[in-house]
Amino acid sequence: MEHLFGDHFCEHVIFSDSILIYSNTTSDPSATLFTIFCISLVNGLFRAGYPVRGALASGDFYRDVEVEQGSICLAGAPIIEAYELAECLDFAGCVVAPSAERFFALKSLYFQYEVPIKCRGKQGMFVLNALADEEESRGISRQVVLEKFGAHNKRIGVDVLPKLNNTIDFFEACKREACRTP
């Protein structure tokens, strides 16, 4: 991934099975572009057979890059908040942490949803609309979700079924929102 829309729109770090995308901008147009990018990334990974969980958080963070050594250090409350929240999700999708709610202006990109949280039931939160485009929503079915969860020789055991079924329910909610939003 190269920098998008200039040198400072967003950057990323990949470590183990995690991708951290971050930006220093908080203006409405940049926050909207960042959100669209995150939706595209989550959708692209899903379509490639990698259903992911994610969270958008906002706040001050520390960043130190040493190019010569190839190292990067990131720390701060929004990074921890996003990581902890994503780890608790029991569906494939991306939620908006309370710290980031104030940056959302384009209502077609998110909606309120009862998010399944591991061992804690459901919590009302904002989620990124994975199927904000009505055309795209027609291509998602239970069979497609099963195929994506089982891609790359992944086994769908009894421990994965709740996440899979919750993801199907989430996509159904996204479809309803896509039809409702002009």
Beta strands, then each sheet from edge to edge (+ up, - down):
strand 1: 11-15
strand 2: 18-22
strand 3: 53-56
strand 4: 62-66
strand 5: 71-75
strand 6: 93-96
strand 7: 110-117
strand 8: 121-128
sheet 1: 1+ 2-
sheet 2: 3+ 6+ 8- 7+
sheet 3: 4+ 5-
end
